[in-house]
Amino acid sequence: MKTATRHFDTKFLGRSISIIPEIYNAGTVRLVLLALAFILAVMIFAGCGSSETGSDQTYEQNLVQLNEYTGQQLENWDLKSKKRFEEVLTGEPAAFTGAKIWTGTGDIISNAALIVQDGRILDLFSLDIRSLPDGIQTYDLSGMYMIPGLINAHGHVGMADGLQTGSQIHSEDNVRKQLALYARYGITTVVSLGDEPPHAFQVREQHDPRQPGMARLYMSGPVLSPDSPEQAYRDVETLKEKRPDWVKIRVDDQLGRRTAMPPDIFGAVIDASHQHDLPVASHMVALDISKELLRKGTNLLAHSIRDEPVDDELVALMMDRDICITPTLTREVSVYIYAERPDFFDDPFFLEYADHAVLEMLQQPDIQKRYTGEAADFYRKALPLAMENMLKLHNSGIRVAMGTDSGPPARFQGYFEHMEMEMMHDAGMSPADVLTSATRNAAECMDIGDNLGTLEPGKWADFILLEDDPLQDIRNLRSLQKIYIAGAKMDR
Ligand SMILES: [Zn+2]
C-alpha cells in the first residue's frame, strides 16, 4: 500500500476521539466502525489503483476516482473527522508551475513550482534554481499570480438566506451554499463568529476537503449572553460539547439602549473558556469596553473601535498579549448604504453571484427606510474613525485580521470581503499589508496558522490564481481566475 507524507491536525484528532462517547449512541458507533472499515477498504483500493497505473495517473484523476469510490457513502456519514479525510486523500504529487507566488511569508517566488500531494504543499521553489522531479504531472500557470487562499476571520454562515433570518431558513444546504459563495470569491476559509444554526456544525463535521467548491469552516456556535458569572460557567460547559473553535460574546450597550454585559460576567465567560482552551472573540464598539475586555483576557477584538480614537493604553494592552482586531468596515457600510441604491449594485463582480430578487427588495422604499435613523447615522459617522483607528493600530504593530461580519442580511458574502480589502487599502494600508491581513494574519490570529494562511510545505494547498498582480493594486484581486482548496480546483 502506498504510504504518503501525512500531517495530522491534532486539534481535529482530539475532537474525533472525544465525540464518540459523548453524543453518539451505540447505533452510530456501529456506523462509525463500518465507516472505518470502508475507509480502510478505500485506502487499499486506492493504493492498488495507483500502483497499477503508476505515474500515468494524474493527481486530478486520483481525486476524481476517490470521489467515485466514496461517492454517496460520504454524504451519509455522520462522523467524519478531518483527520480521517486526510487518510483517504491519496494521489501522485503534482506540480503547479510558472506562476509568480506571493507566499504570505514575505517571499515572492518567480517562475515557481508548487508541489502538492494529498491536498498539502510538499515543496515550493523557483524553477530558475531547481528543476522538477522526473515524470511529475505538471499544470502550467505561466503568467499568473498565485497567493494563499483568502481567509475571512469574522463571518457568519447559515444564519440568513437573502433578507430572511430565523429557523425556517436554517439548513445544511444553506450553509453549504454560502461556503460555496465565499469560495467563488477566493475566500477559502471562513471563521464564523456566532449564531450559526446547528446545521453548520454538521457541515463542519462532514466537510470533505477533496470536494472543492466550499470554503473551510471554523465556528463559535451560539453567542453567549449569561446573566451571572455562575451562568457564564454553565453556558461554556454546555457550549464546549459542540466543540466550537471560538467562543463569542457581545459587550455593547447598543448606543445606550441597553446595559452592556458587565465585566464580572464577561470575565467569567473568558475564564471558563480558557479553562477549556477555547479562545474568546468579543463584539465591541467602545474604547473603554475594549480595554476592559483585554484586561479580562479576550483573544480577539472582533470589530473596530468606533466611539473614540484609539490611544496608547489600548495599544499596550493589545501588544501585551499580541491580540488582533478584525475591523469589519463593511459591517458599518451595510447599516446605512441601502437607504439609497448603492453603486455596487452595478458592479459586474458583485452581480455575477448576486440574488436579483434580494437586490429588488433592497430597492423598495419601505426596506430602504430600515437603513435610516439613529443607528444608521451613528455607524455612517463612525466609519471614518473606524478606518483611522484600524490604521493607527496597524502602524503600531498590532495585527489586523481581515474580517467583514458578512452573512447577516445584505452583508454579501464573498463580495464584501473584496470591498473590505479595498477599504483597508483606502484607509492607508499597502496592498501587501492588506494581503497579509487576509492570509497569514487572519490564520494566525484565528489560531489556524499551523495549517493555513501561507504557502509553505506542510500546509494545506489552498491558493488562488489571479491574472493581474495584487501587489500593484488591491483591486487586482478581482482578476481571480481559479481557486484551489486542498489542491483541488474550482473555476471562478
Ligand atoms: Zn459578527
Boltz pocket constraint, residues with backbone or C-beta under 6 A from the ligand:
constraints:
  - pocket:
      binder: B
      contacts: [[A, 154], [A, 155], [A, 156], [A, 193], [A, 194], [A, 405]]
      max_distance: 6.0
